[in-house]
Amino acid sequence: MSPIFKRRLKRFKNNKRAFISLIIFTFLFIVSLFAELIANDKPIIVNYNDKYYFPILFTYSDKEFGGFFDTEADYKDEFTFSEITKNGWAVWPLIQYSYDTIEYNLQSPPPLPPSFDNPLGIDAQGRDVFARLIYGFRLSVIFGILLTITTSIIGIIAGALQGYYGGKVDIAGQRFMEIWSGIPMLYLLIMINSILRPGFWWLLFIMTLFGWMKLVGVVRAEFLKARNLEYIQAAKAMGVKDKVIIFRHILPNALVASITFLPFILSGSITSLTSLDFLGFGMPAGSPSLGELLSSGKANIHAPWLGISAFVLLSLLLSLLVFIGEGLRDAFDPNKV
């Protein structure tokens, strides 16, 4: 670890708001990765007739637990539940609902307000809001991270090539970006949505096509500045290959500026997915989506807990990312020693 990086790390840790935000975000994300162990309509482990079963990992038929059908066992069914209780035991998650579990035995039509069994209430389709928030948080963050990685890689490469070679390469790249950025992504998604069923990878692919330009300007400026420096000219005179100069000598300096933008790009990616889900052009219907929950809250104003729950979680998530980004920006500020 270089002395410069140690100083930057120390400056980031001294920014209490950013450092605490990073800890909270990391904790929430790690917890969400184990969503199946926290919120699920299947037991974590079942002991039935001295045999162990792991329903969250494997699929078991109804006959395995004294039933009569070859279909997957419904562990919340009264008969199956009583059979397991009589002949063994089961360890259930903290929340006995998954993101797509529909509660049919309700006292009144959904949506329903928060209760002991459903801390954040039930949405209009009879699904537990807390479970959908946990799964929706994980989906949004994973999608945002993947989109940030793909767009950053493409943007850094494009900016590096434009800045290093300049001239016609730079002009052609800039003109292409001007034309490409003028294509309305929302209209394209609407057309694709009418032809194909939207999905996680389709959305990631399409949004990568239009989101890679965010870092091009930053990286391009760094390369335009560095390519005429003496040590770069000396490397060229010594016959060092262009790819070595780009990736070993200039790119590390350009990445310093790029890193400070990553949390803001991540927050923008999450917001984009939420907006598309809210409009109905994002993830397939029924997916654990913060945007879909916001849309449900808008359609059910008499059930404010739906919109408020998604709004609070989304606000917390974006605020943490912004605080982390501000901390990185101050830590990597070249004017600070």
C-alpha angles and dihedrals in degrees: 000000000000122000090244092055090047090055091048091049090050091050090051092050090048088058094082095188093053095042094049090046090054091051093049093046092048092048093049092047094049090048091050090054087068094049092131089061093049104040119023140128089221126074118252092227133001129198109200122169090345092305124116123227131185107203095177089061104032138032119240127188125238090251090065089070100041097280131129105232134084092217123101114290119257102220093192092055111114094234095047092043092051092047092053091046093050097045103032142328141274135213110219129197120256090258113039095208133083124210091265099038111125116206108217099175097075126148092219137011116285145285095072129184124248117293139167093274093040108035094186098032134246124290128230092275094053096257127138111257095206092055092048091050092053093049092039092053091053093046093049095048095045091048091047093049093049092046091048092051096047096044092044094051093050093042094049093049093047093047092047093052093046094047097043100046098030118172116071093356091056094044093048091048094049093048091048091051091050091053095040094049090055093064108101107236094196093058090048090052090050091053093046090046090058091053106033134030108255117240144167097271095040091054091046091051095047095044090048089056091059102030103057094089096074096090099032095091095049095048093041091054092050092051094046088053097044102041092074096047118117098247090052092049089048091051091051091049089052090055098251110165119253094240090054092051092046099047102030106033109026107021096064089058092047091050091061090067093040095054092062090060097050098086090049091049089049092052090048091051092052091047091050093053091046091050093050091048090049090053092045097247099101132070120002117277112279095028116133098261133162090207092053090051090051089050090050089051090051091051092047105045089162087066102057093169090075097060095033093054094052092041094052093048093046092047091050092048095049093043091053091050093048092050090049090049092051090050092051091047092054093042093053095040105131091209090066119077 
